[in-house]
Amino acid sequence: MNNHSASNEVTTQPGVSWWHALYIRHQHEKVVAQALSGKGFEVFLPQYRAVIAGRTAKKNSCFRFSRTTSSFTAGWTGCSRL
């Protein structure tokens, strides 16, 4: 017979915070991160800079390049209470 009882109680140590992964709408990572940050949450949103090539609307035009920042974890962000 096992003397250990199952317990759902979670003990936390001072200074230790729980992180949560949030699934959010695609391409809304920055907006959600800013909103959470404004409400006092610590946000984890790793990003990288990318260069995207695309054609312009003219028929015989060359490629145009634009710079943008994208999320490494598309559709996800992490948050923790400060």
Backbone bond lengths (Angstrom), bond angles and torsions (degrees), N, CA, C in turn:
res aa  C-N    CA-C-N  psi(-1)  N-CA   C-N-CA  omega(-1)  CA-C   N-CA-C  phi
1 M - - - 1.437 - - 1.524 108.44 -
2 N 1.281 117.00 136.69 1.459 123.23 -178.17 1.527 109.05 -91.64
3 N 1.318 116.81 126.24 1.459 121.30 -179.64 1.521 113.23 -84.55
4 H 1.332 117.63 -5.79 1.459 121.30 -179.33 1.521 109.48 -83.15
5 S 1.303 116.79 126.44 1.461 119.84 178.55 1.526 109.01 -96.73
6 A 1.299 115.86 145.03 1.461 120.88 177.82 1.520 108.56 -72.77
7 S 1.314 115.56 133.19 1.456 120.06 -179.03 1.516 109.22 -132.60
8 N 1.307 115.75 135.55 1.460 120.91 176.32 1.518 111.32 -94.67
9 E 1.300 117.31 4.64 1.455 121.84 -177.98 1.526 109.94 -74.02
10 V 1.314 115.89 131.69 1.458 121.76 179.16 1.516 108.12 -110.43
11 T 1.303 116.28 125.84 1.464 119.73 178.05 1.518 108.48 -101.03
12 T 1.291 116.15 139.86 1.458 121.08 178.90 1.513 109.63 -119.17
13 Q 1.287 114.56 148.94 1.455 121.05 177.54 1.516 108.54 -97.99
14 P 1.316 117.63 150.25 1.463 119.59 177.39 1.527 110.42 -61.18
15 G 1.312 116.23 135.40 1.457 121.38 179.05 1.518 114.17 86.16
16 V 1.323 118.12 -3.57 1.466 121.67 179.17 1.523 107.75 -102.30
17 S 1.319 116.78 127.49 1.458 120.03 -179.94 1.526 110.39 -118.27
18 W 1.312 115.91 150.86 1.456 122.18 178.47 1.524 109.38 -88.76
19 W 1.329 116.26 138.19 1.456 122.01 176.49 1.510 108.80 -104.19
20 H 1.304 115.17 143.42 1.459 121.77 179.91 1.522 109.20 -124.74
21 A 1.332 116.83 138.28 1.463 122.02 174.59 1.526 107.42 -93.37
22 L 1.317 116.12 127.34 1.455 121.47 -178.95 1.517 109.80 -111.56
23 Y 1.324 116.37 126.80 1.463 121.69 174.54 1.522 106.97 -89.35
24 I 1.331 116.22 122.49 1.456 120.19 -175.31 1.515 110.43 -128.74
25 R 1.300 116.25 170.71 1.464 122.44 -178.97 1.532 110.12 -62.72
26 H 1.336 115.05 139.76 1.461 121.43 -178.55 1.529 110.72 -57.23
27 Q 1.309 116.71 136.56 1.468 126.90 178.93 1.532 113.34 66.18
28 H 1.322 117.84 21.33 1.456 121.87 175.30 1.528 110.75 -117.65
29 E 1.322 116.74 17.67 1.456 121.33 -175.16 1.527 111.92 -62.67
30 K 1.331 117.05 -44.53 1.468 120.91 -177.07 1.528 111.60 -66.86
31 V 1.320 116.65 -41.22 1.466 120.98 -178.76 1.528 110.21 -65.08
32 V 1.322 116.75 -43.91 1.466 120.81 179.40 1.524 110.22 -66.12
33 A 1.337 117.13 -40.78 1.460 120.46 179.31 1.530 111.04 -62.57
34 Q 1.324 117.42 -41.20 1.460 120.49 178.62 1.525 111.37 -66.37
35 A 1.340 117.10 -39.48 1.466 120.78 179.54 1.528 110.79 -66.28
36 L 1.329 117.20 -43.56 1.463 120.49 178.79 1.521 111.57 -65.49
37 S 1.319 115.89 -40.24 1.462 120.68 178.64 1.532 110.78 -62.51
38 G 1.322 116.46 -39.53 1.460 121.27 178.50 1.524 113.01 -66.64
39 K 1.338 116.73 -23.44 1.470 121.06 179.78 1.519 112.96 -94.39
40 G 1.343 116.80 7.24 1.460 119.98 174.45 1.513 115.54 96.12
41 F 1.322 118.12 13.48 1.456 121.22 177.48 1.521 110.32 -93.61
42 E 1.316 116.32 149.11 1.461 121.40 171.24 1.521 106.22 -88.18
43 V 1.322 117.27 129.19 1.468 121.79 -172.23 1.518 110.36 -114.84
44 F 1.330 115.97 140.25 1.464 122.62 174.91 1.520 107.28 -116.85
45 L 1.339 116.04 110.09 1.460 121.84 179.78 1.528 108.99 -142.00
46 P 1.343 117.44 87.51 1.463 119.60 179.21 1.527 110.76 -70.66
47 Q 1.344 115.67 135.45 1.459 120.79 -177.83 1.518 110.42 -131.55
48 Y 1.322 115.42 161.66 1.454 121.90 174.88 1.522 108.91 -139.13
49 R 1.329 115.71 157.11 1.460 121.26 177.69 1.515 108.99 -92.07
50 A 1.314 116.47 138.70 1.460 121.30 -179.38 1.522 109.48 -133.62
51 V 1.323 115.28 151.50 1.459 121.86 174.23 1.523 106.82 -111.35
52 I 1.327 116.13 125.21 1.453 121.63 -176.69 1.524 108.97 -113.77
53 A 1.334 116.12 132.54 1.457 121.64 178.27 1.517 109.32 -103.28
54 G 1.316 115.87 142.69 1.460 120.06 177.72 1.511 110.71 -160.53
55 R 1.295 116.39 157.34 1.468 121.22 178.53 1.518 110.15 -82.92
56 T 1.322 114.58 152.70 1.459 119.71 175.10 1.522 108.94 -85.86
57 A 1.306 116.52 177.46 1.463 120.98 -176.35 1.534 112.89 -71.44
58 K 1.331 117.68 -20.73 1.468 119.93 -178.67 1.521 110.63 -71.39
59 K 1.326 116.09 150.27 1.460 121.52 -173.48 1.527 112.85 -65.07
60 N 1.303 119.20 -48.74 1.470 122.83 -175.65 1.522 112.09 -109.33
61 S 1.277 116.73 42.57 1.457 118.85 -177.87 1.526 110.62 -96.44
62 C 1.298 114.46 164.06 1.457 119.67 178.86 1.530 109.71 -88.73
63 F 1.310 115.23 177.67 1.457 120.37 178.40 1.517 111.06 -71.97
64 R 1.294 116.30 146.32 1.458 123.32 171.84 1.517 107.40 -113.23
65 F 1.314 116.71 144.10 1.458 121.55 -179.94 1.517 109.83 -112.79
66 S 1.301 116.40 140.08 1.462 120.79 175.81 1.525 108.73 -132.82
67 R 1.321 115.43 148.64 1.464 121.53 178.96 1.520 108.77 -102.78
68 T 1.310 115.72 139.77 1.455 121.11 179.56 1.522 109.86 -147.51
69 T 1.312 116.63 162.36 1.463 120.71 172.82 1.523 107.33 -109.31
70 S 1.303 115.59 137.39 1.458 121.88 -179.55 1.523 109.09 -127.43
71 S 1.308 115.14 159.82 1.454 121.37 179.97 1.520 110.14 -89.67
72 F 1.341 116.93 137.53 1.462 120.62 174.70 1.523 110.77 -65.55
73 T 1.308 115.85 -32.98 1.460 121.45 -176.89 1.518 108.69 -110.85
74 A 1.316 117.59 76.09 1.468 122.28 -175.55 1.527 110.24 -60.14
75 G 1.312 116.14 125.96 1.451 121.78 178.95 1.518 114.22 85.61
76 W 1.309 117.51 1.42 1.469 121.04 -178.95 1.524 110.29 -133.60
77 T 1.307 116.23 149.44 1.458 122.55 170.10 1.533 107.81 -149.03
78 G 1.292 116.30 160.45 1.456 120.68 179.43 1.505 110.33 -114.30
79 C 1.325 117.48 147.81 1.460 119.45 177.46 1.524 110.64 -147.16
80 S 1.314 114.40 154.05 1.458 122.78 178.94 1.515 107.43 -146.36
81 R 1.312 116.91 147.66 1.464 121.29 178.60 1.519 108.70 -78.51
82 L 1.333 117.23 132.76 1.464 121.46 178.24 1.509 111.45 -76.10
